[in-house]
């Protein structure tokens, strides 16, 4: 872990991820606080892109920005198909879906308190 990585809080990382998603026109961005609920990370972010191409582009730009600004690599799964891309930064897990895939899995309903999704 580099100094830049160790000095970055999960809140700073989350803020930059949310800004990146907004800059790339991600839709229906939902932020879920996982602290005290799961050991997989501190936060989860779920959002949608309008097409497979946009889902892949949102994901690529996010990974590039995190690497350039924080020196932080991320594990990426699913970019080849563009239906659902998982980006694991360690502290923040990001899911970028096509809308119909997101509706099918309803991932945020598993993590948000009842009545908020």
CORBEL-V57340 format. One record per residue. N is the residue number from 1. PHI is phi in whole degrees, -180 to 180 (999 if undefined). BURIAL is 1 if it has 9 or more other C-alpha atoms within 8 Angstrom, else 0. D_FIRST is the distance of its C-alpha to the first C-alpha in Angstrom with 1 decimal. Layout:
N:PHI:BURIAL:D_FIRST
N:PHI:BURIAL:D_FIRST
This chain:
1:999:0:0.0
2:-82:0:3.8
3:-61:0:6.7
4:-60:0:8.2
5:-67:1:6.0
6:-72:0:6.5
7:-84:0:10.0
8:-85:1:11.0
9:-83:0:13.3
10:-65:1:14.5
11:-69:0:17.7
12:-65:0:16.6
13:-63:1:15.0
14:-59:1:18.3
15:-60:0:20.4
16:-69:0:19.1
17:-62:1:19.5
18:-62:1:23.0
19:-63:0:23.9
20:-60:1:22.8
21:-64:1:24.9
22:-65:1:27.8
23:-60:0:27.7
24:-96:0:28.1
25:64:0:30.9
26:-65:1:29.4
27:-113:1:32.1
28:49:0:32.3
29:-77:1:28.8
30:-121:0:28.3
31:-108:0:25.5
32:-124:1:25.2
33:-83:0:23.7
34:-101:1:22.4
35:-59:1:21.5
36:82:0:23.6
37:-108:0:24.8
38:-153:0:22.1
39:-94:0:18.9
40:-73:0:17.8
41:173:1:16.5
42:-88:1:17.7
43:-140:1:19.7
44:-126:1:21.4
45:-123:1:23.1
46:-122:1:26.1
47:-150:1:28.0
48:-125:1:30.5
49:-118:1:31.3
50:-73:1:34.9
51:-148:0:34.7
52:-59:1:32.6
53:-64:0:32.0
54:-68:1:30.8
55:-58:1:28.5
56:-65:1:26.8
57:-67:0:26.8
58:-57:1:25.3
59:-65:1:22.4
60:-61:0:21.9
61:-63:1:22.0
62:-62:1:19.5
63:-63:1:16.9
64:-62:0:17.7
65:-65:1:17.6
66:-65:1:14.2
67:-67:1:12.8
68:-70:0:15.0
69:-90:0:14.7
70:-119:1:11.1
71:65:1:9.3
72:-110:1:8.6
73:-81:0:10.2
74:-139:1:12.6
75:-85:0:14.8
76:-124:1:18.4
77:-128:0:21.6
78:91:1:25.2
79:-65:1:25.1
80:-62:0:27.8
81:-90:0:30.5
82:77:1:29.5
83:-85:1:31.0
84:-151:1:27.9
85:-112:1:24.3
86:-105:1:21.4
87:-121:1:18.1
88:-108:1:15.3
89:-95:1:12.4
90:100:0:11.5
91:-89:1:13.2
92:-128:1:16.0
93:-103:1:18.1
94:-118:1:20.4
95:-116:1:23.7
96:-117:1:25.9
97:-116:1:29.4
98:-77:1:32.7
99:-54:1:35.1
100:-70:0:37.2
101:-72:1:34.3
102:-61:1:32.8
103:-63:0:36.3
104:-64:0:36.6
105:-84:0:33.5
106:46:0:33.6
107:-58:0:30.0
108:-65:1:29.9
109:-66:1:33.1
110:-73:0:31.2
111:-110:0:28.8
112:-82:1:30.9
113:-59:0:33.6
114:-54:0:37.1
115:88:0:39.0
116:-106:0:36.1
117:-84:0:35.3
